[in-house]
């Protein structure tokens, strides 16, 4: 059975977003990038929550990634229709040829996660971890961007006119990437 391991590798560095830096409304690196995810019928209208830009990553290097966020379902409160929202989240990577890239190519580097947040539950933590080995064809020294993305969907999405949003709570999340690489030659 194949395993991913950091055996024989050394920790090159750790990059993390600042969990206490508020969303700026722009795509500022290191901060929560949005405080709202539009609710729709599709499960493919993702929004970027956090991103980290790494440097000097080589083919075969291993990235140990942890990400957390929290969402709140206040849809319809106080006088609209309350309903359950499905939330999907996972980790993605793209090449740093444009630091604020919104078009592909993107590579999904983690498993899929999902859960439902109903009005009674209200707050829902999102957590995901993965160990990812950089592919053999990764350009030497090129910079990957690691991204936590999430979407919000419901069959009741149009109940309040179709403009509902799921709240992403500032101060309740962080993206951490530990970069493992071959030891430097002596």
C-alpha positions in Angstrom: 0.0 0.0 0.0 1.5 3.4 -1.0 1.9 6.1 1.7 2.9 9.7 1.6 5.6 10.5 4.1 8.0 13.2 5.2 10.6 10.6 6.1 14.0 11.7 4.7 12.7 15.3 4.1 13.3 18.4 6.3 10.9 21.1 7.2 11.8 24.0 4.9 9.3 26.5 6.3 5.7 27.2 7.4 3.4 29.7 5.8 0.1 30.7 7.4 -2.6 33.3 7.0 -3.1 35.7 9.9 -6.3 34.6 11.6 -6.8 38.0 13.2 -6.5 40.1 10.0 -10.0 41.1 8.9 -11.3 40.6 5.4 -10.2 43.6 3.4 -12.9 43.4 0.6 -10.1 42.9 -1.9 -8.0 39.9 -2.7 -5.3 40.7 -0.1 -2.9 37.8 0.4 -2.9 36.4 4.0 -6.4 37.6 5.0 -9.8 36.1 4.9 -10.8 37.0 1.4 -14.5 37.1 1.6 -17.1 37.3 4.4 -20.0 36.1 2.1 -20.6 33.1 -0.1 -23.6 33.4 -2.4 -26.2 30.7 -1.9 -27.4 29.2 -5.2 -28.5 25.9 -6.7 -25.1 24.9 -8.1 -22.4 23.2 -6.0 -19.6 24.7 -8.2 -19.8 28.4 -7.5 -16.9 28.4 -5.1 -15.4 31.5 -3.3 -11.8 31.7 -2.1 -11.6 31.9 1.7 -7.8 31.8 2.2 -4.7 31.6 0.1 -1.0 31.1 0.8 1.8 31.7 -1.8 4.8 29.4 -1.3 8.3 29.9 -2.7 11.0 27.5 -3.9 8.9 24.3 -4.2 10.6 21.4 -6.0 9.1 18.3 -7.6 8.7 15.6 -5.0 8.4 18.1 -2.1 5.6 17.4 0.3 3.1 20.0 1.6 1.4 19.3 4.9 -1.8 21.5 4.9 -4.4 22.4 7.5 -7.3 24.8 7.0 -10.1 26.0 9.2 -13.0 28.4 8.7 -16.4 29.0 10.2 -19.7 29.8 8.5 -23.0 31.1 9.9 -26.4 30.6 8.5 -28.5 33.7 9.1 -30.3 33.5 5.8 -33.9 34.8 6.1 -33.4 36.3 9.6 -35.4 38.0 10.9 -38.3 38.2 8.5 -37.5 36.0 5.5 -37.6 32.2 4.9 -35.0 30.2 6.9 -33.6 27.1 5.3 -30.8 24.6 5.4 -27.6 25.3 3.3 -25.2 22.7 2.0 -21.6 23.8 2.2 -18.7 22.2 0.2 -15.1 22.9 0.8 -11.7 21.7 -0.3 -8.1 22.7 -1.1 -6.8 23.8 -4.5 -3.5 24.8 -6.0 -2.6 27.0 -8.9 0.7 28.3 -10.3 1.8 31.8 -9.2 2.0 33.3 -12.7 -0.6 35.8 -11.5 -1.0 36.0 -7.7 -4.7 36.9 -7.9 -5.5 34.4 -10.6 -9.2 33.5 -10.8 -9.1 31.5 -14.1 -7.4 28.1 -14.4 -5.7 25.9 -14.5 -6.4 24.9 -10.9 -5.7 21.5 -9.3 -7.8 20.1 -6.5 -5.3 18.7 -4.0 -7.5 17.4 -1.3 -10.6 15.2 -0.8 -14.0 16.7 -0.9 -15.7 17.9 2.3 -19.3 18.8 2.8 -22.0 19.3 5.5 -25.3 21.1 6.0 -25.9 24.1 8.3 -29.5 24.6 9.2 -30.9 27.7 11.0 -30.9 25.9 14.4 -27.2 24.9 14.1 -26.4 28.4 12.9 -22.6 28.2 13.1 -20.6 25.4 11.4 -16.8 24.9 11.5 -15.1 23.9 8.3 -11.8 21.9 8.7 -9.7 20.1 6.2 -6.2 18.6 6.2 -4.1 16.9 3.5 -0.6 15.8 2.8 0.2 16.5 -0.9 3.3 15.5 -2.9 4.3 17.9 -5.6 4.1 16.2 -9.0 7.3 15.2 -10.8 6.5 17.6 -13.7 6.3 20.7 -11.3 8.7 23.4 -12.6 11.7 23.5 -10.3 11.6 26.5 -8.0 8.2 27.6 -9.2 5.7 29.0 -6.6 2.4 27.2 -5.9 -0.6 29.0 -4.4 -2.6 26.9 -2.0 -6.3 27.9 -1.7 -9.2 27.0 0.6 -12.4 27.3 -1.4 -16.0 26.9 -0.3 -19.5 27.0 -1.9 -23.0 27.3 -0.5 -26.0 25.7 -2.2 -29.6 24.8 -1.5 -32.7 23.7 -3.4 -34.5 26.6 -1.5 -31.9 29.2 -2.7 -34.6 31.4 -4.4 -36.9 31.5 -1.4 -36.0 35.1 -0.5 -35.4 36.4 -4.1 -32.2 34.6 -4.8 -29.7 37.0 -3.2 -29.0 35.2 0.1 -25.5 34.7 1.3 -23.8 32.4 3.8 -21.6 34.4 6.3 -17.9 33.5 6.6 -16.9 34.5 10.1 -13.7 36.6 10.4 -11.3 35.6 13.1 -12.4 31.9 13.0 -10.0 30.4 10.5 -6.6 29.9 9.2 -4.7 28.2 6.3 -1.3 26.7 7.4 1.1 25.1 4.9 4.2 23.2 6.1 6.7 22.7 3.3 8.9 19.6 3.5 11.8 19.2 1.0 15.1 17.3 0.4 17.9 18.3 2.8 20.5 20.6 1.3 23.6 18.8 0.0 26.5 19.0 2.5 
